[in-house]
Amino acid sequence: MRRPGAIFVGWMAAIVIASSTSEDGAASATQEASTLRAADGEASGETASLAVDAVRQAPITAAVVAPSESASAGVCDPSVMPLPNQVLVEEQGLGGCPPGMARVDGFCVDRYEASLALVKPDGGLEPWSPYFRPRGQRVRALSIQNAVPQAYITGDQAADACKEAGKRLCSDREWLRACKGPSGTKYPYGSARVPGACNDSRRIHPAFELFGTTDDWIWSELGNPCLNQLPDSVDRTSSNAECVSPEGIFDMMGNLHEWTADPAGTFRGGYYVDTRINGQGCDYVTTWHPTNHWDYSTGFRCCSDG
C-alpha cells in the first residue's frame, strides 16, 4: 500500500462522502467519495449521504497531513487480528430482557453497540476481531459493556448475527424510540446538543490521518482495519458516560453507524466523525447504501420482542 509523504493544505473546507464497499469487496468511489473544497472557507457542491465526514472548516496555515504515527511506525499491521474483547461477557439484562439488553416500551434493545463472537462447529464461542469483516463466518451478536464494537459489517451480516443470538435488527421505529427516549428528544441525553457527550466530532478524517493524503485513492481503502485502531476513533461501549438514554442505552449517537432492519438499506445515528450532516443526533440517517455495503464506520445493535 502506498505511504505518501506529508502534504501541505491551505485554507480548506472539506466534506467527504465515504466510498461504498460491497459484499464482493469492490469499492465504488465515483458516487460515494468526493471532496469539496472552497478557497474562502465556504464549502460548495452537492452533498450525498452515508458517512459524510466534515473536516473542520477553518483556515489551516501550512498544516501538515502526515501518515499516522501508528501506521508509519508499523504498530498496526492490517493482517493481524487483535482481540480486544476476549475476556468480556454480557451483563444481566434490565426489565426482564435478555443479557445485555434493556426494556423500551414493549420490546428489548441492546444497551451497547454489538460486538461479535465466532460460533465454533461445536456451538462454542470464541472472540472475533471488531476490526475485520466477518465474511463467510458464522458469528453471534453480543451486547457487552466496555467492548470495542464491531464495525466493517454489512447490514446482511448484522441481521444474521442478531438472528444467531435469538434477536433481530431493530426496526427504524424501534431504533428511533430507543434513541429519543420516552420524551422523544432530539439527542439520547436531552433536547439540546452537548458537545463532547458522545463520540461524534473527530477533527481529522481517519483515512487522511492513516494514509497521510487526501488523494482520491484513499476512498477505496475504507475497509482497512487500521482505521479504527487509530487514537480517537471508535470508542469502547459506554465509555462516553453522558451518551446514554434515560433507559440506559449507550452510544446511539456517534461512535458507529447502526444498521436497521430496513431491507432497502438504512443506518442511523452517525459515527465518530459526524452526527450533523445527515440529520441532528437521533435523526441522523443514511439511506444511500444497500445492505451489502460495509466500511470502517458501519456497526449495529439488536432488538428482540419483549
Buried (B, 14 or more C-beta within 10 A) or exposed (E): EEEBEEBEBEBBBBBBBBBBBBBEEEBBBEEBBBBBBBEEEEBEEEEBBBBBBBBEBEEBEEBEBBBBEBBEEEEBEBEEEBEBBEEBEBBEBBEEBBBBBBBBEEBBBBBBBBBBBBBEEEEEEEBBBBBBBBEEBEBBBBBBBEBBBBBBBBBBBBBBBBBBBEBBBBBBEBBBBBBBBEEEBBBBBBEEBEEEBBBBBBEBBBBBBBBBBBEEBBBBBBBBBBBBBBEEBBBBBBEBEEBBBBBBBBBBBBBBBBBBBBEEBBBBBBBBBBBBBBBBBBBBBBEBBBBBBBBBBBBBBBBBEB
